[in-house]
Amino acid sequence: MAGKRNSRNWDAPQRHADHRRPITRRDFVSQGFLSGSAFALGGGVLSLFSNPRDAYATLSGDLRPLLLPDRCDIATEGAGKIPFICFDLAGGANIAGSNVLVGREGGQLDFLSTAGYQKLGLPGDMVPGLNDSTTGLPYANTDFGLAFHADSAFKRGMERSMSPGRGANLNGAIIPARSDNDTGNN
């Protein structure tokens, strides 16, 4: 028989109404925080006992041509590994919206409403889907395999540091995450 689902707000503290505020390690253990963290971290700790050279995934079809020696030599010089760079920037960089575009279910180019982009820090007259009144170019730029805002400081930095035409060889993804401003809920 299913119990009643807890409909607590996401921002509410993880406490029980009849318990006092946890202060010591024992208080946290009594509320289940230790077992919860063990559940979350257990897989990572147990992976220390596995063989890191064993990978049980297959390469997607669009990456298979990279294994050919005349393309990239990824099989010989890169030991079969695919290079990537991940910028986490958890803690304050305004990536989503004003630098890298986010959209709805249809992807980056399935644009949000003007109000949605305003919540991400874009003025209403600079939202993707519109054109810049001075240049006539759209505010959505896909030169780097990832949709950037035309006025993105990240995009400007990449353009300054790369030779022309290199952007066509790039690809990327953005994963927006929920965050609060300087609270204990981050």
N, C-alpha and C positions, 0 to 999 in steps of 0.2 A: 504494500500500500504506500503510495507516494505521500511524503510529508508536505507541509505548507512551504512554498517557495519564499525565501527571504527577498523582499523587494526593497532592500536598503539602497539608498542613493550611493552612487560611485564615490562621491566625495566624503561620505560619512566615515568616521574612524572605525577601524576594525576592533570594536569592543562589544562586550555583552552589557546589556542594560543593568544587570544585577551584579556586575563585577566592578571593582574599583579600577582606576587607570593603572595599567601595568608599569612597574618601575624596575623591578629586578629581573634577572634571568629566569628565576623560578616562576615569576608572574607570567612571563612570556610562554614558558613551557606549559603552564597550566591552561593557557588559552589555546594551545595547539600551534603556536607560531613555529616551534622547533620542528614538529613533524611536518608542517606545511613546507618549510624551507628544505627539509630533507627530501621531501617528495619532488620538489622543483629541481634541486641540485643533484639528486641521486644519480640520474642518468649521466650527468657530466663527470661525476667521480668514478662511476663504474666504467666509463669509456677509457679511463687511464689503464685498465687492464687489457684492453683490446689491442690488436695490431694496427698501428696507424697507417701502414702501407696497404692494407686491404680496403678497397673501395668497392662497394656493391651497387654502383649506379652506372647507368649507360649514358653515353654521350648523345645529346640530341642531334637530330638529322642535319640541322644547319651548321653544326660545329664539326661534323665528320670530315668535310673537305680540308679542315685545318690540319688533319693528321697526315695529309699527303706531303712528302718532302719538298715538293716544288712550291708549296703555298707559304708555310710559316715555320716549318721544322719544329713544331711544338712537340712532336713525338720524340725527337732526338735531343734537342737542346733544352726543352722545358720539362723533360721527364714525363711528358703526357699531361702536364697540369695546365689549366687554363688560368692565365693571370687576370686578376681583378683588383680593384681598389675600392674599399668601402669607407665612406666618410660618415661616421656615426653622429658626431656633433650633438650628442645628447646634452643639452644644457643651455641652449640659447640661440644657435644660428637659425635665422629665419629662412629655411630652405623652401618649404612647401608654399607655393603660391607666388611669392615675389621673386624667387630665383628659379626654381624648377616647378613647372606647372603640374597641378593635380587636377583631376577631373572626376567624373562620376563613374558609373559602372562600365561605360564604354571605353574608358582609358583616359589618357591625358588630354586628348583633343575632344573629349565629350565634356565641354566646359561647364563649370558651375555657374550659378547666377551671379549677378553683380554683387548682391549682398553676401554671397558665399566668399567671393574673392576679397571683399572689404574686410571680412573677419580674418583673412590671411594677410592683411596689410596692404592691399592694392587699392589705389584710389579708383573711384567709379569710372573715370574716363580713361583708365589704362588697363582695363580687364581684357583677357584673351578673347578673341572673337571680334575685337575692334581693330582698326588700323590707326597707327600714329598719325596725328594731323600734320606734323611737319615733314616726316619722311614718306608717308603713304604706305609704309610696310606694316604687316600685321604684328600685333604684340606677341603672338606665339611663334617661336623660332625653333625649328627642328634640325638645324645644321649639325648637331652633335649626336644624333641618334636618340636623343632624349629631349623632350620639349622644354625649352627654357623660355622665360619671359624675355622679351626683346631688350628690356632695361636691366637685366640681371647682372649683378656685379660678378657672380661666379662665371657667367658666360664671357664677360669682358676680360676677366683674368685668363681664361682658357684661350681666348682669341689672341691675346698679347703673347702668350708663352708658346703657342704652337705655330708651326708653319702652315700656310694656306693649304687646304685640301685634306688635312689630317682629321678633321672632324667627321668625315665620312666613314672612317675606320672605327669610330667609337660607338658604344652602345651603353645604355644605362637604365636604371630603374629608380623609382622613389617609393618609399614606404612611409606614409604619414603615420605618426603615432600621437596618441593623446598626451597632453602635457598641461600643467598648470604653472602659474607664475609664482615661483619661490614659495611653495608650500610643502608641507610634509607628504603630500600625495604624489609627488614626482617620483 
